[in-house]
Amino acid sequence: MFSHFSIGRKISLGFAVVILSTIVAFFITNNTFVESRKINEEITNNHNPSIAKLEELKLMIVRSKMLINNWAYQSTPPENEDKVALNKLTTSEYPRLKLQLESLTDTWEDSSKFTVSQLYDEIEQLWMHHDFVKQTLYGVKSYNDAFSLITAQSMVEEAGDIDLQTDHIISVLNQLIALKKERTDLITAEMLSKFQGIQTLIRNLGVALALAGILIAFLTTRTIVSPVRKLRLILLDLSKGIFPKSWITTSGDEIGEMANALETVVTGLRRTKDFASAVGSGTYNSEYTPLSDQDELGQSLLLMRKNLQEYAEDMEEKVRQRTAEVVRQKEEIEKQSEQIAELYEQVKDSILYAKRIQEAILPSREEIDSGIKNSMVLFRPKDIVSGDFYWFSEKHDRAIIAAADCTGHGVPGALMSMIGSSLLNEIVNEKGILEPAKILLALKHGVINALNKQSSGEQTKDGMDIAIISIPTSGNKIEYAGANNPLWMIRDGEILETRADRQPVGFFGDNLNTPYTNHIIEVQPNDVVYIFSDGYADQFGGPNGKKFKYSQFKKLLVEVNDKTMTHQRDILNDRIEDWMGVEEEQIDDILIVGIRF
């Protein structure tokens, strides 16, 4: 019975089976996709935004910890950008983020909602601790109150109230983030499971369709064997771009009609190939006649020939113009590159020459050893030249040594260090001023005069923090004065600190003639004193990328106190290298001067 079907009916029957199977697969797949879309919308509209907002809140809490640390440890006015940023974070950024989170938590499970509610309360308590520090250090002058400063710093230092509460909040946030991610993974796994079900269905359906196709093909081939085989071979050759060398004998049925039509198509394709080859090789006058007035391909080929000819002529002119422009630009770039390279070498040579000048100004190891028998200097510039410098002189049976930290680092800091070194030579060696406090006052006047010679009325705020020690050749009493830089003395494993005056060398309010305090300190055999800049304690590093801090700096000095001064310098240098590791760069110049009595 099947053998009496026309070709159209046979093909229709085969398509009917395929279409019916496809419809069944479509409905099953569509239902799965609808469910998966709902799951995906839940992930996209709630879970992922929730995780993102929790991560954003975590970063905000971490940033608030850094800013409140800066508030406690850096004597800055209320308009300082870090203080403004902290106030903005607690008063506007956090409330806005909180509202965004609250809009997402409506669909959370009750336990997570309760955890978030408790978290809001803890954050409000954290802001109260922040407010206490802000109120305690409300202005620059409040930093001069030792009690207020210590109280505020104890809140933010490691194991302080703010440090502990911040770490707890971050821990809770990490738990919430992990919980939301786990929930997202479960939902995603559920969705993948449904997709695996679809995959199994499609695989089975594909096998069934393949078997049905084989059956239909077998039944169809029995009645259309020879002509269809020949047509197949011709089509296979055409699929590879090979035109047939022979043709089939046609009959009057549908296959014969298809064979005649295919022969016409092949003839047209051969003519089209010859014409396209000629046009592609630039022979735009090749002849080509479309099959008919309705031959869209033929008309398109003629239009293509016309457009390609115009385009080739236009491109030839553009290539000529562009080539000339590229040659001109290349010459200009090469000229500029040579100028930049020459300028770079000039700047580099100038900085290296400035380094040699600065090294020449710094006292030598032999010069210091001639006046102070047991000492060490750790000097690590951040850049080629340094804003930190140390100075030494012997005058009237006294050895005077200083450690200074100038405004900035690199070339600006180096210029200031040269001014400071020159002024110290003038004050001590020429004018004979030997008392550290008087040296500082004279140095301040000298720096202000050196930086404010113009009559514009504007005052340059640059200057330096410095500590000066005067050591007699005989006796056990040394003198010390400091501008923001203290003196530490280690005796019997304990650090005794002599505080510096809270005013730099340079303009600082209206304290132009405010004297510095001259401290007389009695030293004992084996005491070690240190003066230093802030570069060592402020260096970032360690496993958490935090500052080294003065507390850890003190512990390290006590730890190495029994070593020789040279060994101490090597240990201090190795420790800061290890602290920075490969992730962190040196952020400031480092200077430490140590003297054992």
ABEGO torsion letter per residue (X at the ends): XAAABBAAAAAAAAAAAAAAAAAAAAAAAAAAAAAAAAAAAAAAAAAAAAAAAAAAAAAAAAAAAAAAAAAAABBBBAABAAAAAAAAAAAAAAAAAAAAAAAAAAABBAAAAAAAAAAAAAAAAAAAAAAAAAAABABAAAAABAAAAAAAAAAABBGBAAAAAAAAAAAAAAAAAAAAAAAAAAAAAAAAAAAAAAAAAAAAAAAAAAAAAAAAAAAAAAABAAAAAAAAAAAAAAAAGBBBABBBBBBABAAAAAAAAAAAAAAAAAAAAAAAAAAAAGBAABBBBBABAABAAAAAAAAAAAAAAAAAAAAAAAAAAAAAAAAAAAAAAAAAAAAAAAAAAAAAAAAAAAAAAAAAABBBAAAAAAABABBBBBBBBABABBABBBBBBBBGGBBBBBBBBBBEBEAAAAAAAAAAAAAAAAAAAAAGBABAAAAAAAAAAAAAAAABABAAGBBBABEBBBBBBBBBABEABBBBBBBGBBBBBBBGGBBBBBBBBBBBBEBBEAAAABBBBBBBBBBBBGBBBBBBBAAAAABBEEAAGBBAEAAAAAAAAAAAAABBAAAAAAAAAAAAAAAAEAABBBABBBBBBBBBX
